[in-house]
């Protein structure tokens, strides 16, 4: 088990390094740079060249990436184009995004398990078809469309919820009601995705010998589903839910911008606009570390369940 953990962790770390390298290359390929974004009207080319030298942008890309990666193991995410430490810039937004993502993640798990099991308990019936079609439709709609619909329905038309997020003195949302629409915008599509996964995994388990034997023994449907089918479906469900972590954090970039939520999505949008490579990489690193840990946990769960079967 220790060897499996080390191998899985090494794979995730390698993927994260490749992703960070791709981030540096992608920002470099965009038109303009941080020096141009910070320039004022009427500045000469000499002024721009001096600013690029001050920011280190005249150095080769591979050198900048190497230096940034060298300090990364110490927890140093570098310095932004404005001269501020990236760790300080993310100190307040990252916990807000983790609060949003964790709340959405928990609700997604609970709802997808409940709906998937409900549908699996009534295979081929109207309930199963309705849940299946609703899950497919909800996953097909992008987060920004759902966000706009929620804004229209719950804020502009009814006035039940605030349209934007207002922060308190601590930098967090002023009231818990400001979390409702951003969370729903993330939960709805991912619940649809995971409901389909849960339903499919339980359908696969229904044809296994031990589940068929439980049915022939006359056990209640609920007992067959929860005690015999669901444990065998855990690896597939865990993998699907872990994948949703990336989708939740990726969708948070759009959702946070639309609802003016004080998270890393807003920071990332601003960093892209100013071509701040180090700040973008810091955001990606923070989100990527969370996603990698969840995927690693899913790998371990899958290995443990499959090892117990063997």
N, C-alpha and C positions, 0 to 999 in steps of 0.2 A: 504493500500500500504506500509506503514511504517513497519508493521508486516511482510509482505512478503519479504521486503528488508532485515530485520534483520535475518529472518529465512534462506534466501538464502545465506547471508554472513556467517552465522554460519556454514552452511553445507560446504561451500567452505573452510572456515578456518579449519574445522575438517579434511577434505580431505587432505589439505596441511600438517597438522601435521602428519597424517598417512603416507603420502608420505615421509616426512623428516625422520621419524622413520625407514621406509623401506630403505632409503638411508644409514643411519648409519649401519643398520644390513647387507645390501648388501656389503658395503665396508669391514666390519668386516669379512665377509665370504670369501673374496678374499685371495689368498695366499700371505703371507708377510704383512708388515705394513709400515707405514711411517718411522719408525726407520730403518727397513731393507733396504728400498729404499735409504735412505740417508747414509747408511754405506759405509765404504771404505774397500778395499781388505785387509785382514789380521786382521780385528778387532775381538776381542775375544767376547765370549758370555757375559762376564761381561761388556764390553763396550756397547754392544747392550742393555743389561738390564738397564744400567745407562741412555742411551738415551731414552729408553721407559719410564723410570720413569720421566725424565725431560719433555717429551712430554705429560705425563699423560696417556700413553697408557696402563699402568699396572692397571689402575682403571677399574671397571666394565663398560660395554658399557652403561647401563641405567643411570649411574651417569654422564657420559660424555654428553649424550644426554640431560639429565635434565638440567645440567648447561648451555649448549648451548641454549636451549629453554628459559631458564630464562632470559638471556640477549637479546634475540631476539626482544621483544617488544620495546626496547630502540633504535633499529636500529643497534645494535652491532652484526655483523655476526661472531665474534670470531677471533681467530688468527690462521694462517696457520701453517703447520708443520715447515716452515722455519722462523717462528717468525714474520711474516708480517700480518698486519691487512687485513682481507678479503675485507673489504669495500674499502681499498686503492687499492688492487689488481684488483677490479672490476670497479674502477672509470673510467678508460678509455675504457676497452673492452665492458662494458654493453651498453653505448650509441651507440657504433658502431653496436652492435647486434640489438638494438632497431631501429636504422636507417635502417638496412638491413631488419628486420622483418616488420617494418611499411610500407616500400616501397613495399615489396612483398605482404603484406596484402591488401593494397589499390589497387594494380594492380589485385590481385586475385578477389577482390569484383567486380571491374569494368568489367573485362573480363568475369567472370562467369555469372553476371547478363545479360550482352550483349548477350553472346552466348546462355544462357538458354532461354532468351526471344525470340531470333531469331529462335531458334529451335521450341519453343512452338507456334510461329506464323505460322509455316508451319508443322503442325502435320502429320506424316506419309510420308512426301515428302523426296526427296533426301537430301535436306539441313538438315532436322531433323536427318536422318540416319547418314549422314557424321559427324555431330557434336556429335552425341551420341557415335559412334564408336571411334572417335578421343579422346573424353573425357575419355572414358573407358581405352583406350590404354595409354594415358598420365598419368593417375593416377596409372596404373599398373607398370610403370617403376620407380624404386627407384631413389632418388635424386642423389646418387653417380654415377649411370649410366648416367643420364642426364648431370651431371657435366662433366664427361669424354667426352661425345659426344660434348658438347659445347666447351670444351678445344680443341678437335681435329678440329672442324669445324671453330670456330671463332678466334682461336689463332694459333695453329700449322700449319694448312693448308692455312689459308688466312692471318694471321697476323693482323687482324682487331683490336683485343683487347689484352691487356696484359694477360699473362697466370697466373700471381700471383699478389697479392695485395701488393703494396709498400705504407708504411705509411709516412705521413708528420711529421712535428715537433710536431703537436698536437696529434699524435697518431691515427688520422683518415686516411682513404684512401687518397692518394695524389691527385687523380683525380676522377671525377664522373664516368668515363668509367670503372674503376675497380669494380664498383658496378653492372655492367650490367649482367655479367655471373652468379655471385652468386644469384642475384635476379631472373634471368630466371630459374635457377636450382630449386629454391623454388616455383616459380609461376606456372610453367608448370604442375606439378602433382596436386597441390591444385586447380588450375583452372579446371582441369578435374573433380576432386571430386565435387566441388561446382556447376559446370555446370550441372552435373547429378542431384544434389539436387534441383537446381532452376527449371530444366525441369520437374522433378517429382512433385514438389510442384505446379507448374502451371497446370500440367495435372490433379492433384487432384481438383484444383479449377475450372477447366473447366466443371466439372459435377455438380457444386453447382447451386442451383436455381437462384441466382442473376446473375451469369455469363451467364447461359443459357437464362435468360430473356433478358440480354443485347444483346446477339447474335440474338435472335428472333426479337428484336427491330430494327435490321439492322445497329447497330453501327459499325464503322470501326474496323477491327481486332486490330489495334494498340491501339485504345481507350479501347476496351474490355480488352485487355491484361494489360495495364498499370493502368487503373482506377478501374477495377473491379476484375481482377484475382490476380494481383501482391500484392495489400494490404492484401488479405487473406492468401497469401503464405508467408508473412513476418516472422511469428514465425518459420516455418520450415527452411527457408533460414537463419535466424539469428542464429539458433542453429547450422546449418552446418558450417557457416562462423566462429562462435566462436570456434567450434571444430578444425577448421583449424589453429587457433592460436597456439595450442599446437603442431600440426604437423609442422608448420613453424619454431617454435623455436627448436623443436627436430631435424628437418632436417638441421637447421643451424649448428648444431654440426659437421655434416659430410661435409657440403658445405664449412664452414669456414676453416676446416682443409685442404680440397683439394685445395682451392684457396689462402691459407695462409692469410685469412682475419682476421684482429685483433679484434676478438670478444670473447664472453665468451665460444664459442665452443672450441677454441684453449686452453683457460684456463682450461676448463673441461677435455680435453684430457690429458693435462699435469698433472692435479691433480689426475686423475685415475691412470696414470703411476706411480706416487709417493705415491699412497694410502693416499692422503691428505683428510681425511674424512671431516674436517671442511670446507675446500675450496670447495669440491664437494657439500656439503650441502648448502654453500652460493650461489653457482651458481644455484642449483636447487631451492632454496628459491627465488632468484631474478626472474628466469623464471616463477616459479610457481605463484608468486604474480601477474605478468602480465597476465598470463593465467586465473587466478581466477577472476581478475577484468573484463576481456573480457567475461568470462562465466557468471559472475554476471550481466553484462549489457545485455547479451542475455536473461537471465532469466527474467529480468525486462521488456524487450521489448515484450517477449512472454506473460507475465502476463498482460501487459497493453493492448495488442491487443486482447487477449482472453477476458479480462474484458470489453473492449469496445463492443465486440460482444454480451456479455451477457446483 
